[in-house]
Each structure stands twice: as C-alpha cells, then as structure tokens.
Amino acid sequence: MSAADAPETPTPADPTEGADAHVPPATTRVVIAEDEALIRLDLREMLEEEGYTVVGEAGDGQRAVELAREHDPDLVIMDVKMPVMDGISAAEKIAEEGIAPVLMLTAFSQRELVERARDAGAMAYLVKPFSKSDVVPAIEMAVSRFAQLKQLESEVTDLTQRLETRKLVDRAKSLLQTEYGLTEPAAFRWIQKTSMDRRLSMRQVAEAVIEDAAEKQAAKQAEKQAEKQGAKGRREQRS
C-alpha cells in the first residue's frame, strides 16, 4: 500500500470521551436465560435500572432459543449450565441464525469453557457472582462485537475470507488499543471510518495497521541495536 493510500494515524483516546456511552436507549431489548430464579430476578433488576427492556425470561436453553426467535431481541444473556439444552448449545443455535449477540454467564472461568462458549458464537462472558458495574461493560462488549461481525459479513461473503479478515481486524484493534489507549469499540470504529473515508476494505486498513506496527517495532529494535553497537565502540575506544 502506498503512503498516499495508508490510513491516518488515530489520535490517543480522550479518557472523558464517551463517558455516558454505556447508557442504552429504552428500546434495547433483552432476553434472559438463567435456571436460577433468584439470579434471574437480580439480573432483570440490574438491567431495568440501566434502561434495558427485558422482553423474555427462560429457565432452560431450549426456551431461550424459542424466545430469541419470537422476540428478535438486541441481546441474549444466557447461563452456561441449564436443563433441557445447555447454554453453549443454545448460544450456538442463536448465533447460527444471526438473531442477536449472546452474553454468557458462568460460575467458572476455565479457559476451556470460555473457548467453547466463544466457538459457539458467544460474544462475551461474565463470571458469577457479578455486580451491575460488571454487567454493563460486558453488554457493551457483546453488542459491539456482534455489530462488528455483521459489518464484516456484509463486506466479505466468502466464509474463509471472512474468518481471515476477522482475525486481521481483531489483531489491528488490539494494536490500536495498546498504542493509542482506545477501547475495543473505538478501535473498530476507527477502522470502519478509515475504511469508508479512504475507500479501502476493512481488511486493507487492518493490514496497514499491522504493517505500520511491525515497521515501528523493527525501527525500535534497530535503534536499540545501534545504541548497543555505539556503546560497544565507545568502550573499545576507551580501552
């Protein structure tokens, strides 16, 4: 990619920017699937206090899938372990049909379980017990990742290329977060906006970000090596 086509460097994040972004519109509709009635009730109260609308509640995975199909919600919050159909299987069905992002609830934080949930299509997860301050960022993450996935699907129709593009975009987002202090949604918005402004695909923008990061890393390493060589030469001259 030529210098003229390369995307502009993002500016470091303003910590105060988007401070109220977590407040959802009243139309954000949620289905809760949790077999423990008390947890379900607590979660409903947390969500309603934050402005979410709970449109359905389920005590098993099968009913959760049915409610998701019926209500077409903006989000499904689902426990991993439930009767009739477990949460991971239910999440997989909801993801396959592209109904809504799924936020998984689990009492376990084992890597294997988290990876299974992710592979099933879950966009984020929460480890129980959790508080309201944990719920809102997790919801934001799930909804944002789902929107990103939909955007990539609209841009790349081939499944293999879509997966490759998603990996590149995820890597570019991580680099932008590290380098400029952006949140994950902000990093994706930057990639998306740059793609539109420069008439490039998101894959091209992601590749440019990755290439730029690699060049900066190589330059840093070369600079360190030069400093070492210079220090070595000075020591030799003194001796």
GIZI-V344065 format. One record per run of one state. SS is the DSSP state (H for helix, E for strand, C for the rest). FROM is the first residue (numbers start at 1). TO is the last residue. If there is no record, write none. Layout:
# GIZI-V344065
ss=SS from=FROM to=TO
ss=SS from=FROM to=TO
This chain:
# GIZI-V344065
ss=C from=1 to=28
ss=E from=29 to=33
ss=C from=34 to=36
ss=H from=37 to=49
ss=C from=50 to=52
ss=E from=53 to=58
ss=C from=59 to=59
ss=E from=60 to=60
ss=H from=61 to=71
ss=C from=72 to=74
ss=E from=75 to=79
ss=C from=80 to=82
ss=E from=83 to=83
ss=C from=84 to=86
ss=H from=87 to=96
ss=C from=97 to=100
ss=E from=101 to=106
ss=C from=107 to=110
ss=H from=111 to=120
ss=C from=121 to=123
ss=E from=124 to=127
ss=C from=128 to=131
ss=H from=132 to=155
ss=C from=156 to=158
ss=H from=159 to=180
ss=C from=181 to=183
ss=H from=184 to=197
ss=C from=198 to=201
ss=H from=202 to=238
ss=C from=239 to=239
